[in-house]
Amino acid sequence: MKGCRQVRGMLTASFYETLPPDEARILNQHLAACPACRAESVALRRLTADIPTDTPVYEGDLLPALR
């Protein structure tokens, strides 16, 4: 099994793209066995869920878009 340091890149990448099957398997196995990385994964998922993904519409006044 890969160590925590080695799977962190895979963990980050998994938020942006679908991992190749072998990397996804390695990551899932590691998360199942490592409480620290599992907690980091949960925290990162919560964080990314709170980031808005919609693009505000520019209507000539930037103040509403900044809010």
C-alpha positions in Angstrom: 0.0 0.0 0.0 1.2 3.5 -0.8 1.9 5.9 2.0 0.0 9.0 2.9 2.3 11.4 1.1 2.0 9.4 -2.1 -1.8 9.3 -2.1 -2.3 13.0 -1.4 -1.8 13.9 -5.0 -4.4 11.3 -6.0 -6.8 12.6 -3.4 -6.5 16.1 -4.7 -6.8 15.0 -8.3 -9.9 13.0 -7.5 -11.8 16.3 -6.8 -11.1 17.6 -10.3 -11.1 14.5 -12.5 -11.9 10.8 -12.7 -8.9 8.9 -11.7 -7.6 5.9 -13.7 -9.0 2.7 -12.3 -5.7 1.6 -10.8 -5.2 4.9 -9.0 -8.8 5.0 -7.8 -8.3 1.5 -6.3 -5.1 2.5 -4.6 -6.7 5.6 -3.2 -9.8 3.8 -2.0 -7.7 1.1 -0.3 -5.6 3.7 1.4 -8.6 5.7 2.6 -10.2 2.5 4.0 -7.1 1.8 6.0 -5.9 5.3 7.0 -8.2 7.4 9.4 -6.1 10.5 8.9 -6.3 10.6 5.1 -10.0 9.6 5.3 -10.7 12.6 7.6 -8.7 14.9 5.2 -10.8 13.6 2.3 -14.1 14.3 4.2 -12.8 17.8 5.1 -11.8 18.5 1.5 -15.2 17.3 0.2 -17.0 19.6 2.7 -14.8 22.5 1.6 -15.3 22.0 -2.1 -19.0 21.6 -1.6 -19.1 25.1 -0.1 -17.4 26.7 -3.1 -19.9 28.2 -5.5 -19.6 26.9 -9.0 -22.0 29.2 -10.8 -20.8 32.2 -12.6 -22.5 35.5 -11.5 -24.0 37.5 -14.3 -22.5 40.9 -14.9 -25.3 43.5 -15.0 -23.1 46.7 -15.0 -22.7 46.8 -11.3 -20.0 44.7 -9.7 -21.3 45.0 -6.1 -24.0 42.3 -6.4 -21.5 40.0 -8.1 -19.1 40.4 -5.3 -21.7 39.7 -2.7 
